[in-house]
Amino acid sequence: MSSNFSDNGNGPEGGLRRKPIPLSMASGPHEYTPGDQELPVQLTSLADMLQWAQNWARSKSVWPLGYGLACCAIEMIASASAPQYDLSRFGSEVFRSSPRQADLMVVAGTVSIKMGPRLRLLYEQMPEPKWVISLGQCANSGGEFYDSYYTVQGVDTIVPVDVYIPGCPPRPEALIEGLLKLREKIAKQGLKVRGEKEIEV
């Protein structure tokens, strides 16, 4: 039997020995750490586990609202439709035409005073949870029209912004990076249970 092991190299004589798995067990109550008894084991609550799964699913399928205002919208369209950028890798290639089907508003371009109330109305029609990306300098701070009487000095004066993307205009790679940053933010959001304080994930 031992000669068979040595012939095919599977036994102790063959040189293929498995490494022992290190387990750091608590030897007493003074070494006990809640949720960390053994290295490969982690304990959590059901609420935390469900919230992690929900945030993971939300971050992988963000549906943008097709809402372009100026030249930055061309870059937004390029990142969604051009095959070399391929937003479909991140689950966000279909820009919705209705705010009731979208959970991400990409404000791409110059926001004028006349467009402000309409932008706010579209934002309020989006279902919760919802997020906003400010694309380009005009949406961030007014851009080259910062001293104009009809330009809003930043879309964050109308709606809360989650991710700012600088540039005039920003390239499609910048929008993709901003979307990835938003996905990280969504995945790390906490759980707000009614009547309790927020649970940080």
Phi, psi and omega in degrees: 000317179291329179292327177295319179297319182288334181287313183271356175078019181261347185264188178297328180282341183281350177091358179260078180260139180277144177283142177291142179277121181282126176240122179260090180274148176286127181274346180195175181298334181289340179258005185279127174243122182299130179083003184217052182287316179235154184300314183278005185247132174231136178257146178208172178266163180295322180296318179294321181293317178294322179292322177297316180295321180293315178294324177298316180294320179294321183289338182271352181218068177274126183255110182281157173266129179287094187220090180250140185248328185207209188296336178294338179295331178295319176295323177295317178294321179297319180291335181274329189249335183287134184292337181284344178259314166058072176294345180294343175297335185250009176075023184229029186278338184266107176278120185286148178267347180244135178294340180284349177251002184245153174234007177225125174255119175260105179275104186246100175126187184283127177263116179270167179298323180291329182276342183305306180298327179289322176297317179295321179296316177297321179297319181289338178278348178285140180286155175280148351283149182221155184223162182226133171247128176264113187254112176098159183294327180295320177286329181288312188213015183097339177059223181286352177257027186296333182259017181271151182284342186251006184254133175286130183277063180108129181289346178289353172279350181247313181229153176288132184255136179265319183225131175256133178241112181281167177128156181216086347273157176288149179285161178302329177297327179293320177295321178296319177295321177296323177294322177293323176295321178295321177298321176297319180295319179295319182293337182261003182292149181273179181251127178253105177269137182300128179086358180234166177282164183291137178266118179280130180268000000 
